[in-house]
């Protein structure tokens, strides 16, 4: 794996985030609660029930969070490579597991418990569908970083 310069990493991060978020957009509508996660964030920000949360804000939060997670992932890849000195696949795998844990853990512990208007029986399916969506994000982000660092 070639080492990313700081400037290249900063430029790559938002691109990784956008591409991975667009991949999530293909998966989320196919899941029973898949599109609920962005509405949860909008619900918390506006203090409204999830089903009444503003669509535009939900979309905005989804893309800002997804775009921001791209630089985080690129940083995790760079840090993992520096600390472990491992090859591309191992570095991407370790950074991917870390990002997935951060994405799922943050969502399950911060916005989801604060969202209003959700019956308890929906919480498990929302968490599961978010985990599937986040895994999609991580897989695509890893593929983009892997290709970008090999070129």
C-alpha positions in Angstrom: 0.0 0.0 0.0 1.3 3.4 -0.9 1.3 5.9 1.9 -1.1 8.8 1.5 0.2 12.3 2.0 -1.7 14.5 4.3 -3.0 16.6 1.5 -4.0 13.6 -0.6 -5.8 12.1 2.4 -7.7 15.3 3.1 -8.8 15.4 -0.5 -9.7 11.7 -0.6 -11.7 11.6 2.6 -14.8 13.6 1.4 -14.8 11.7 -1.9 -14.8 8.4 0.0 -17.6 9.6 2.3 -19.8 10.8 -0.6 -19.3 7.6 -2.7 -19.9 5.4 0.4 -23.0 7.4 1.4 -24.4 7.1 -2.2 -23.9 3.3 -1.8 -25.9 3.4 1.4 -28.6 5.2 -0.5 -29.1 2.1 -2.6 -29.3 -0.3 0.4 -31.4 1.7 2.9 -34.7 1.8 1.0 -34.6 -2.0 0.6 -34.5 -2.5 4.4 -37.7 -2.4 6.5 -36.4 0.4 8.8 -33.5 1.4 6.5 -34.5 5.0 5.9 -35.4 5.6 9.5 -31.9 6.3 10.7 -31.6 9.8 9.0 -35.0 10.6 10.3 -33.9 9.7 13.9 -31.1 12.2 13.6 -33.5 14.9 12.3 -35.9 14.0 15.1 -33.3 14.6 17.8 -32.2 17.9 16.2 -35.8 19.2 16.0 -37.3 17.5 19.0 -40.1 16.1 16.9 -41.3 12.5 16.6 -39.3 10.4 14.1 -42.2 10.0 11.7 -42.7 13.8 11.7 -39.0 14.7 11.3 -38.3 17.0 8.4 -37.2 15.1 5.3 -34.9 17.8 4.1 -33.0 18.0 7.4 -32.8 14.1 7.5 -31.2 14.1 4.0 -28.9 17.0 4.9 -27.7 15.2 8.1 -27.3 11.9 6.3 -24.9 13.5 3.7 -23.0 15.6 6.1 -22.4 12.7 8.5 -21.6 10.4 5.6 -19.2 12.9 4.1 -17.6 13.6 7.4 -17.1 9.9 8.0 -15.0 9.6 4.9 -12.0 11.7 6.3 -12.4 9.7 9.6 -12.0 6.4 7.7 -9.0 7.7 5.7 -7.5 8.8 9.0 -8.1 5.4 10.6 -6.5 3.7 7.6 -3.5 6.0 7.8 -3.2 5.5 11.6 -3.6 1.7 11.3 -1.0 1.5 8.6 1.4 3.6 10.7 0.9 1.6 13.9 0.6 -1.9 12.6 2.7 -1.5 9.4 0.4 -4.1 7.8 -0.5 -4.6 4.1 -3.4 -3.0 2.4 -6.1 -5.6 3.1 -5.2 -6.0 6.8 -5.1 -2.2 7.2 -8.4 -1.7 5.5 -10.0 -4.5 7.6 -8.8 -3.2 10.9 -9.8 0.4 10.1 -13.1 -0.9 8.7 -14.0 -2.8 11.8 -13.1 0.3 13.9 -15.3 2.6 11.8 -18.2 0.1 11.8 -18.0 -0.1 15.6 -17.9 3.7 15.8 -20.8 4.2 13.4 -23.1 1.6 15.0 -22.1 2.3 18.5 -22.6 6.1 18.2 -26.0 5.7 16.5 -27.3 3.2 19.0 -26.0 5.1 22.1 -26.5 8.8 21.2 -29.3 9.7 18.7 -31.5 6.5 18.8 -32.2 6.6 22.6 -33.0 10.4 22.3 -35.4 10.1 19.4 -39.1 10.5 20.2 -42.1 8.7 19.0 -40.6 5.2 18.5 -42.2 2.2 20.1 -39.7 -0.2 21.8 -40.3 -3.0 19.3 -38.9 -0.8 16.5 -35.6 -0.1 18.2 -34.0 -3.5 17.4 -35.0 -3.5 13.7 -33.8 0.1 13.4 -30.4 -0.9 14.9 -30.1 -3.9 12.7 -30.9 -2.0 9.5 -28.5 0.8 10.5 -25.8 -1.9 11.0 -26.4 -3.3 7.5 -26.3 0.3 6.1 -23.1 1.1 8.0 -21.5 -2.1 6.8 -22.3 -1.2 3.2 -20.7 2.2 3.9 -17.6 0.6 5.3 -17.2 -1.9 2.5 -17.5 0.7 -0.2 -15.2 3.1 1.6 -12.6 0.4 2.0 -12.9 -0.4 -1.7 -12.5 3.2 -2.7 -9.5 3.8 -0.4 -7.9 0.5 -1.5 -8.2 1.4 -5.2 -7.0 5.0 -4.6 -3.9 3.8 -2.7 -2.9 1.2 -5.3 -3.1 3.6 -8.2 
